Amino acid sequence: MIKFSMEHPEEKQHMEQVHTLIESGIVKIGENAKENPKMLDFPEFALGIANKDYQARTPFLWNAVYEHFGFDTRNIRLAGDPENSEVIFNSFKKDRKYLGGDVGVGFKDRAWKIIDEVDPLAREMQAINVVVKEENGILRGYNTDGLGYAQSVKEKLGERGEQIGGKKVVILGGGGTANAISFALAKEGANLMILNRTAAKAEDLAERVNTYFRKNIARFGGRELIQDEVRDADLVISVIDDPTSPLDQYSALGTIELPATPEHIADNLKEAKQIMESMHRETIISDVMLRNQDTATIREAKLAGFSTLDGKPMVLNQAIEAFWLVNQKVLEAKNITKEQVAEVMKQAAGS
């Protein structure tokens, strides 16, 4: 543990910025993330932040690499209110032990407006999932979510000898993760249909995708179009997630009516089953929401005989890229390659 002398109280203040956030109750150390450290007493740390304490795997994956290569650095997952984003990231920036870290649900589409610099593509996405603290103290944001998900789709389609290009992809949702996935799949040549409860949000995303790629590859609409649009889809992706709501009990294909009463859930699952009966069987149904068990979207799709893709491969792929962005300089100084990082992280993910 780093010790502080009374002669330099200003240094102690800098070093304890994150401690102050915790002591004030603005953030807390997550208890549910897999193998999340319970304290901050490391020479340096990478911090993840999300709007709820849930079963995040990032600390486990990142720390497996840190430990394997003999680093004292650790990734620590925190939970906080996105309304406090500015206070939280300003405190991160001031803390000399902070290297950067992952940006989770609730913060992805807020943090990019607050930090100092944003990667151009992430700016178009209007969402980031990782922050890197540069040597000059500047916080720079990136988005590896889309890259991670696109890689998982490539692997899934590769099992059939197919590619993403030309596939019809229906995206259910319009938040930060939807932004990242839409841009990544559009880059691979997919044709997108973005459906969101608030159609204006889907419209904004589709227009930004089309403007960025200078061609009309994304359409939009409200959720009332789900049944018509999924009939001939090659891939249907649910990017609807809010750890503060029991959305994992609903299929993303059916009407989601809250609160989550048995009647509302039963109606949702019945409608989803009817919709799946109209879809062709080669469609891949995907849900990026991470829970300990299959979400209702994945479970019901499996029962109906569809090929499915959950969020675990995406988390692994994006985690490798995000870890490399934050730690690249120290890793390269020890002649550690991205391929070595990926191998260690994949082994940890399979353990």
VENKABEL-V747859 format. One record per backbone hydrogen bond with DSSP energy under -0.5 kcal/mol. NH is the residue of the N-H (numbers start at 1). CO is the residue of the C=O. E is the energy in kcal/mol with one decimal. If there is no record, write none. Layout:
# VENKABEL-V747859
NH,CO,E ; NH,CO,E
This chain:
# VENKABEL-V747859
8,5,-1.4 ; 9,6,-0.6 ; 11,8,-0.7 ; 12,8,-1.4 ; 13,9,-2.0 ; 14,10,-1.9 ; 15,11,-2.5 ; 16,12,-1.5 ; 17,14,-1.2 ; 20,16,-2.3 ; 21,17,-1.5 ; 22,18,-2.0 ; 23,19,-2.9 ; 24,20,-2.1 ; 25,22,-1.2 ; 26,21,-1.6 ; 27,21,-1.3 ; 28,79,-1.9 ; 30,77,-2.8 ; 34,56,-2.1 ; 36,33,-1.5 ; 37,75,-0.6 ; 42,40,-2.6 ; 45,97,-2.8 ; 46,74,-2.4 ; 47,100,-2.0 ; 48,76,-2.4 ; 49,102,-1.3 ; 50,78,-1.4 ; 51,105,-2.1 ; 54,52,-0.9 ; 56,54,-2.4 ; 61,57,-2.4 ; 62,58,-3.0 ; 63,59,-2.5 ; 64,60,-1.3 ; 65,61,-1.1 ; 65,62,-0.6 ; 66,62,-2.3 ; 67,63,-2.6 ; 68,64,-1.9 ; 69,65,-2.1 ; 70,67,-1.1 ; 71,66,-2.9 ; 74,44,-1.0 ; 76,46,-2.5 ; 78,48,-2.9 ; 79,28,-2.4 ; 80,50,-2.4 ; 81,26,-0.7 ; 82,80,-0.5 ; 84,81,-2.5 ; 85,82,-2.0 ; 88,84,-2.6 ; 89,85,-2.8 ; 90,86,-2.0 ; 91,87,-2.0 ; 92,88,-2.3 ; 93,89,-2.3 ; 94,90,-1.6 ; 95,91,-1.3 ; 95,92,-0.6 ; 96,94,-0.6 ; 98,95,-1.5 ; 99,45,-2.2 ; 101,131,-2.4 ; 103,129,-2.6 ; 104,49,-3.5 ; 104,102,-0.5 ; 107,104,-2.0 ; 108,104,-1.1 ; 110,107,-1.5 ; 111,107,-3.0 ; 112,108,-0.7 ; 113,110,-1.5 ; 114,111,-1.5 ; 115,111,-2.2 ; 117,139,-2.2 ; 119,141,-2.8 ; 123,119,-2.4 ; 124,120,-1.7 ; 125,121,-2.0 ; 126,122,-1.3 ; 127,122,-1.5 ; 128,108,-1.9 ; 129,142,-2.3 ; 130,142,-1.6 ; 131,101,-2.9 ; 132,140,-2.9 ; 133,99,-2.4 ; 134,132,-0.8 ; 134,138,-3.1 ; 137,134,-2.1 ; 140,132,-2.7 ; 140,138,-0.5 ; 141,117,-2.5 ; 142,130,-2.5 ; 148,144,-2.6 ; 149,145,-2.5 ; 150,146,-3.0 ; 151,147,-1.9 ; 152,148,-1.5 ; 153,149,-2.2 ; 154,150,-2.5 ; 155,151,-2.1 ; 156,152,-2.0 ; 157,153,-3.1 ; 158,154,-2.3 ; 159,155,-0.9 ; 159,156,-0.7 ; 160,157,-1.7 ; 161,158,-1.0 ; 162,157,-2.4 ; 166,189,-2.6 ; 167,164,-2.4 ; 169,167,-0.6 ; 169,191,-3.0 ; 170,235,-2.7 ; 171,169,-0.6 ; 171,193,-2.7 ; 172,170,-0.5 ; 172,237,-3.3 ; 173,171,-0.8 ; 173,195,-2.5 ; 179,175,-2.1 ; 180,176,-1.9 ; 181,177,-2.6 ; 182,178,-2.5 ; 183,179,-2.1 ; 184,180,-2.0 ; 185,181,-2.7 ; 186,182,-2.3 ; 187,183,-2.0 ; 188,184,-0.9 ; 189,186,-1.6 ; 190,185,-2.3 ; 191,167,-3.0 ; 192,190,-0.6 ; 192,217,-3.1 ; 193,169,-2.4 ; 194,219,-2.5 ; 195,171,-3.0 ; 195,193,-0.6 ; 196,221,-2.0 ; 199,197,-0.9 ; 201,198,-1.3 ; 202,198,-1.2 ; 203,199,-2.6 ; 204,200,-2.2 ; 205,201,-1.9 ; 206,202,-2.6 ; 207,203,-2.5 ; 208,204,-2.0 ; 209,205,-2.3 ; 210,206,-2.5 ; 211,207,-2.4 ; 212,208,-2.4 ; 213,209,-2.4 ; 214,210,-0.9 ; 215,210,-1.3 ; 217,215,-1.5 ; 219,192,-2.4 ; 221,194,-1.6 ; 223,196,-0.5 ; 225,222,-1.8 ; 226,223,-1.8 ; 229,225,-2.5 ; 230,226,-2.4 ; 231,227,-0.6 ; 233,230,-1.2 ; 234,168,-2.3 ; 235,168,-1.7 ; 236,284,-2.7 ; 237,170,-3.0 ; 238,286,-2.6 ; 239,172,-2.5 ; 239,237,-0.6 ; 241,239,-0.7 ; 245,242,-2.8 ; 247,245,-1.6 ; 249,246,-1.6 ; 250,247,-1.7 ; 254,251,-1.1 ; 257,255,-0.8 ; 258,256,-0.5 ; 261,259,-2.3 ; 265,261,-2.5 ; 266,262,-2.4 ; 267,263,-2.4 ; 268,264,-2.1 ; 269,265,-2.6 ; 270,266,-2.2 ; 271,267,-2.2 ; 272,268,-2.5 ; 273,269,-2.2 ; 274,270,-1.9 ; 275,271,-2.2 ; 276,272,-2.6 ; 277,273,-1.5 ; 278,274,-0.6 ; 278,275,-1.3 ; 279,276,-1.2 ; 280,231,-1.0 ; 283,280,-1.7 ; 284,234,-2.2 ; 285,283,-0.5 ; 285,307,-2.5 ; 286,236,-3.3 ; 286,284,-0.5 ; 287,309,-1.8 ; 288,238,-2.1 ; 291,289,-0.6 ; 296,248,-2.7 ; 297,250,-0.6 ; 299,295,-3.1 ; 300,296,-2.7 ; 301,297,-1.4 ; 302,298,-2.4 ; 303,299,-2.2 ; 304,300,-1.6 ; 305,302,-1.5 ; 306,301,-2.7 ; 307,283,-0.7 ; 309,285,-1.7 ; 315,311,-2.3 ; 316,312,-2.3 ; 317,313,-2.7 ; 318,314,-3.0 ; 319,315,-2.0 ; 320,316,-1.9 ; 321,317,-1.6 ; 322,318,-2.9 ; 323,319,-2.8 ; 324,320,-1.9 ; 325,321,-2.1 ; 326,322,-2.1 ; 327,323,-2.2 ; 328,324,-1.4 ; 331,327,-2.3 ; 332,328,-2.9 ; 333,329,-1.7 ; 334,330,-0.7 ; 334,331,-0.9 ; 335,332,-1.6 ; 336,331,-2.7 ; 337,335,-0.5 ; 341,337,-1.9 ; 342,338,-2.8 ; 343,339,-2.0 ; 344,340,-2.1 ; 345,341,-2.5 ; 346,342,-2.6 ; 347,343,-2.0 ; 348,344,-2.1 ; 349,345,-2.4 ; 350,346,-1.5 ; 351,348,-1.2
